[in-house]
Amino acid sequence: MNKKLKIGFVGVGGMGQAAHLRNYAGLAECEVVAIAEIKQNTAKKVAARYGIPKVYASHEELLANEKLDGIVASQPFKRHGTLVPELAKVGIPIFTEKPIAGSIAMGEKILAALKAHKTWLMVGYHKRSDPATEHAKAEIVRLQQSGELGKMRYVRLVMPPGDWIASGYNDNIGADDPNPILEWDPAPEDIPAAHHDAYWAFVNYYIHQVNLLRHLLGEPYSVSYADPSKVLFVGHSASGVACTIEMASYSTTIDWQESALVCFEKGWVKLELPAPLAYNRPGRVEIFKDPGNGVPPQLTIPTFPWLHAMRNQASNFLKAIKGEIKPPCDATEALEDLKIAKQYLKLLKGI
């Protein structure tokens, strides 16, 4: 497929512009041909800036009038269970932000719709598309296969609250549109109503780490312990590798300090990630090897191009549409993140 892919946007609000549209608009291999946005004044201004020829007031209008190769639907995740099955009816690939939905039931509804209409969904876990993560993951797989540093022993993620926006909204366009009345998904029936807010808060803020942990482990895991202070999340992988997520152990005001440490018996891979909306800035990787037997220990720090995760994520969605790669995270795996979140909440709240 050498032609430009035709992409339609459903929603060009804060994340729709800052995380997605400005990245797709800069990629030569695609053309954003239309946007659907309830806030019409905003939509027209955004379309004018990016040279997008068509503006619609709803996704129904967009789908009825455009022949697309893919859809980018940047919407609140508690609308996914209602919206995504409607988008799936046209049978083309869809991209949404994380998580797949606000409940397991809505995630299962989405999976059923994708299967019925023979299409797929890429869920926006952008950290998998950071050049540093891609390099770290490839090295971890290589070390697991070669065994040169022994077995994997431990994976630790650290993500204290901080400035995740990193001025990423500065160039966004707004207008005087009133806030629309939206249709929201039903609340999760498998979680007591008194704990819905706690569940959604965890899913909204830490689901990236829940997902990244599985990605780095390379296998499923389950939650073993939830620290009552909400600082520590402890799990064990299917093969017994210990893993943790350190959450609000401290916070920063004008910085972002997220990291992952993947430990083997004789070395480690360390990954540091920038703020989610940081532009033209990849993460950082350190690889330490101490094999023994008189071999000097070695620390390697590779250098990456000035490419940020959100832009590379857009490229990866286009590659997946063309069949060059599989989506970095598809709907089936993304549903597992909600199951992990539920495990954690049950342990935390004793329900």
VOMIDO-832360 format. One record per residue (C-alpha): residue in one letter; x, y, z. Coordinates in steps of 0.1 Angstrom, whole numbers, plus 5000, padded with zeros to 4 digits. Layout:
N
REC bafi    u    v    w
REC    a    X    Y    Z
...
END
This chain:
351
REC bafi    u    v    w
REC    m 5000 5000 5000
REC    n 5019 5030 4987
REC    k 4990 5054 4987
REC    k 4984 5078 5016
REC    l 4961 5063 5042
REC    k 4928 5083 5048
REC    i 4923 5089 5085
REC    g 4892 5103 5101
REC    f 4892 5118 5136
REC    v 4863 5114 5161
REC    g 4870 5141 5187
REC    v 4896 5169 5186
REC    g 4896 5181 5222
REC    g 4926 5183 5245
REC    m 4942 5150 5239
REC    g 4927 5147 5204
REC    q 4948 5177 5193
REC    a 4979 5176 5216
REC    a 4985 5138 5216
REC    h 4972 5127 5182
REC    l 4961 5152 5155
REC    r 4993 5172 5154
REC    n 5013 5140 5150
REC    y 4992 5124 5123
REC    a 4991 5158 5104
REC    g 5029 5157 5102
REC    l 5032 5122 5088
REC    a 5037 5120 5050
REC    e 5021 5085 5048
REC    c 4986 5096 5058
REC    e 4960 5123 5052
REC    v 4935 5134 5078
REC    v 4905 5138 5055
REC    a 4878 5146 5081
REC    i 4870 5153 5117
REC    a 4838 5147 5137
REC    e 4835 5170 5167
REC    i 4804 5180 5186
REC    k 4819 5214 5194
REC    q 4816 5228 5159
REC    n 4833 5261 5165
REC    t 4863 5243 5178
REC    a 4861 5218 5150
REC    k 4862 5245 5123
REC    k 4892 5263 5138
REC    v 4911 5230 5142
REC    a 4903 5220 5106
REC    a 4915 5254 5093
REC    r 4948 5251 5111
REC    y 4955 5216 5098
REC    g 4940 5219 5064
REC    i 4914 5192 5070
REC    p 4887 5195 5042
REC    k 4856 5180 5060
REC    v 4840 5187 5093
REC    y 4811 5168 5107
REC    a 4790 5172 5139
REC    s 4789 5135 5147
REC    h 4806 5103 5140
REC    e 4775 5090 5123
REC    e 4778 5118 5097
REC    l 4815 5111 5092
REC    l 4811 5074 5087
REC    a 4782 5078 5063
REC    n 4800 5102 5041
REC    e 4837 5092 5041
REC    k 4856 5062 5030
REC    l 4884 5058 5055
REC    d 4914 5035 5061
REC    g 4914 5041 5098
REC    i 4897 5060 5127
REC    v 4913 5078 5156
REC    a 4887 5083 5183
REC    s 4901 5103 5212
REC    q 4873 5102 5237
REC    p 4868 5098 5275
REC    f 4873 5061 5282
REC    k 4839 5059 5300
REC    r 4823 5064 5265
REC    h 4842 5037 5247
REC    g 4817 5009 5253
REC    t 4790 5030 5237
REC    l 4811 5046 5209
REC    v 4836 5019 5197
REC    p 4809 4993 5187
REC    e 4793 5019 5166
REC    l 4826 5028 5149
REC    a 4833 4991 5144
REC    k 4803 4987 5121
REC    v 4822 5001 5091
REC    g 4848 4973 5095
REC    i 4880 4994 5095
REC    p 4908 4997 5121
REC    i 4902 5020 5151
REC    f 4925 5037 5176
REC    t 4914 5049 5210
REC    e 4932 5062 5241
REC    k 4937 5039 5271
REC    p 4921 5020 5287
REC    i 4899 5000 5265
REC    a 4868 5009 5285
REC    g 4856 5019 5320
REC    s 4846 4984 5330
REC    i 4853 4948 5320
REC    a 4817 4944 5307
REC    m 4821 4973 5283
REC    g 4855 4959 5272
REC    e 4839 4926 5264
REC    k 4812 4944 5245
REC    i 4839 4961 5224
REC    l 4856 4928 5217
REC    a 4824 4912 5206
REC    a 4817 4941 5182
REC    l 4852 4940 5167
REC    k 4848 4902 5161
REC    a 4813 4907 5146
REC    h 4826 4933 5121
REC    k 4859 4917 5114
REC    t 4881 4946 5124
REC    w 4905 4955 5152
REC    l 4913 4982 5178
REC    m 4946 4995 5188
REC    v 4946 5009 5224
REC    g 4968 5039 5230
REC    y 4994 5027 5254
REC    h 5020 5051 5239
REC    k 5048 5041 5263
REC    r 5052 5009 5242
REC    s 5059 5031 5212
REC    d 5087 5052 5228
REC    p 5119 5044 5209
REC    a 5135 5037 5243
REC    t 5108 5012 5253
REC    e 5111 4995 5219
REC    h 5149 4992 5223
REC    a 5146 4980 5259
REC    k 5119 4954 5251
REC    a 5140 4940 5222
REC    e 5170 4937 5245
REC    i 5150 4921 5273
REC    v 5137 4895 5248
REC    r 5172 4889 5236
REC    l 5185 4884 5271
REC    q 5157 4860 5280
REC    q 5164 4839 5249
REC    s 5202 4839 5253
REC    g 5203 4834 5290
REC    e 5236 4853 5292
REC    l 5226 4873 5323
REC    g 5206 4844 5339
REC    k 5169 4844 5347
REC    m 5147 4875 5350
REC    r 5142 4881 5388
REC    y 5123 4914 5393
REC    v 5106 4942 5374
REC    r 5100 4975 5392
REC    l 5081 5005 5378
REC    v 5081 5039 5394
REC    m 5057 5067 5385
REC    p 5051 5094 5410
REC    p 5026 5121 5401
REC    g 5041 5150 5382
REC    d 5038 5174 5352
REC    w 5026 5149 5326
REC    i 5014 5176 5302
REC    a 5048 5192 5298
REC    s 5033 5223 5281
REC    g 5018 5199 5255
REC    y 4985 5218 5255
REC    n 5000 5251 5247
REC    d 4992 5250 5210
REC    n 4957 5236 5213
REC    i 4928 5255 5198
REC    g 4896 5262 5217
REC    a 4864 5281 5212
REC    d 4834 5293 5230
REC    d 4814 5261 5224
REC    p 4792 5250 5254
REC    n 4800 5216 5269
REC    p 4779 5190 5252
REC    i 4756 5164 5268
REC    l 4773 5130 5262
REC    e 4761 5095 5265
REC    w 4782 5076 5291
REC    d 4787 5039 5296
REC    p 4769 5022 5326
REC    a 4790 5019 5357
REC    p 4807 4985 5364
REC    e 4782 4962 5380
REC    d 4810 4939 5394
REC    i 4824 4966 5416
REC    p 4804 4981 5445
REC    a 4791 5016 5438
REC    a 4810 5030 5468
REC    h 4843 5021 5451
REC    h 4836 5032 5415
REC    d 4855 5065 5419
REC    a 4885 5048 5434
REC    y 4885 5022 5405
REC    w 4882 5048 5378
REC    a 4909 5070 5394
REC    f 4934 5041 5394
REC    v 4924 5031 5359
REC    n 4928 5066 5346
REC    y 4962 5073 5361
REC    y 4980 5040 5366
REC    i 4967 5018 5338
REC    h 4997 5027 5317
REC    q 5020 5011 5343
REC    v 4996 4981 5346
REC    n 5001 4976 5309
REC    l 5038 4983 5307
REC    l 5045 4958 5334
REC    r 5030 4930 5314
REC    h 5049 4942 5283
REC    l 5083 4942 5300
REC    l 5076 4908 5318
REC    g 5066 4893 5285
REC    e 5039 4872 5302
REC    p 5007 4876 5323
REC    y 5008 4884 5360
REC    s 4985 4888 5389
REC    v 4983 4911 5419
REC    s 4996 4897 5452
REC    y 4994 4927 5475
REC    a 4979 4962 5476
REC    d 4996 4985 5501
REC    p 4969 5003 5522
REC    s 4988 5036 5518
REC    k 4983 5033 5480
REC    v 5020 5036 5474
REC    l 5029 5000 5465
REC    f 5014 4975 5441
REC    v 5029 4940 5442
REC    g 5025 4912 5417
REC    h 5040 4880 5404
REC    s 5042 4868 5368
REC    a 5030 4835 5355
REC    s 5066 4821 5359
REC    g 5071 4836 5393
REC    v 5089 4869 5386
REC    a 5083 4895 5413
REC    c 5070 4928 5401
REC    t 5060 4961 5417
REC    i 5046 4995 5408
REC    e 5056 5024 5431
REC    m 5029 5050 5428
REC    a 5025 5082 5449
REC    s 5056 5077 5470
REC    y 5064 5114 5463
REC    s 5054 5140 5437
REC    t 5070 5166 5414
REC    t 5057 5199 5402
REC    i 5076 5208 5370
REC    d 5092 5174 5362
REC    w 5083 5139 5353
REC    q 5103 5110 5369
REC    e 5090 5077 5355
REC    s 5112 5046 5353
REC    a 5113 5009 5349
REC    l 5140 4985 5362
REC    v 5141 4949 5347
REC    c 5165 4928 5368
REC    f 5183 4896 5357
REC    e 5206 4875 5379
REC    k 5237 4892 5364
REC    g 5225 4926 5352
REC    w 5196 4949 5344
REC    v 5179 4970 5319
REC    k 5167 5004 5331
REC    l 5142 5025 5312
REC    e 5134 5062 5319
REC    l 5104 5078 5302
REC    p 5096 5114 5295
REC    a 5063 5131 5303
REC    p 5035 5117 5280
REC    l 5031 5150 5261
REC    a 5068 5159 5259
REC    y 5075 5167 5222
REC    n 5105 5153 5202
REC    r 5120 5137 5232
REC    p 5125 5099 5235
REC    g 5132 5080 5267
REC    r 5165 5068 5280
REC    v 5179 5032 5284
REC    e 5208 5019 5304
REC    i 5219 4982 5301
REC    f 5242 4968 5328
REC    k 5259 4934 5323
REC    d 5281 4917 5349
REC    p 5285 4881 5337
REC    g 5315 4873 5360
REC    n 5342 4848 5352
REC    g 5367 4877 5349
REC    v 5347 4896 5323
REC    p 5346 4933 5332
REC    p 5311 4947 5339
REC    q 5297 4968 5311
REC    l 5272 4997 5311
REC    t 5257 5006 5277
REC    i 5236 5038 5271
REC    p 5223 5039 5235
REC    t 5213 5071 5218
REC    f 5179 5075 5201
REC    p 5166 5099 5175
REC    w 5145 5130 5184
REC    l 5113 5111 5182
REC    h 5086 5111 5209
REC    a 5063 5082 5218
REC    m 5030 5098 5206
REC    r 5044 5105 5171
REC    n 5058 5070 5168
REC    q 5025 5056 5181
REC    a 5008 5073 5152
REC    s 5033 5057 5128
REC    n 5027 5023 5144
REC    f 4990 5026 5139
REC    l 4995 5034 5102
REC    k 5020 5005 5099
REC    a 4994 4982 5115
REC    i 4967 4993 5091
REC    k 4991 4984 5062
REC    g 4998 4950 5078
REC    e 5035 4957 5084
REC    i 5033 4951 5121
REC    k 5008 4940 5147
REC    p 4992 4968 5169
REC    p 5015 4973 5199
REC    c 4985 4967 5221
REC    d 4953 4952 5208
REC    a 4919 4951 5224
REC    t 4922 4915 5238
REC    e 4953 4924 5258
REC    a 4940 4957 5268
REC    l 4910 4940 5285
REC    e 4935 4922 5308
REC    d 4945 4956 5322
REC    l 4910 4961 5336
REC    k 4910 4927 5352
REC    i 4943 4935 5369
REC    a 4928 4969 5381
REC    k 4899 4950 5396
REC    q 4922 4926 5414
REC    y 4942 4955 5428
REC    l 4910 4973 5440
REC    k 4896 4942 5456
REC    l 4928 4937 5476
REC    l 4931 4974 5485
REC    k 4895 4978 5496
REC    g 4890 4942 5510
REC    i 4859 4936 5487
END
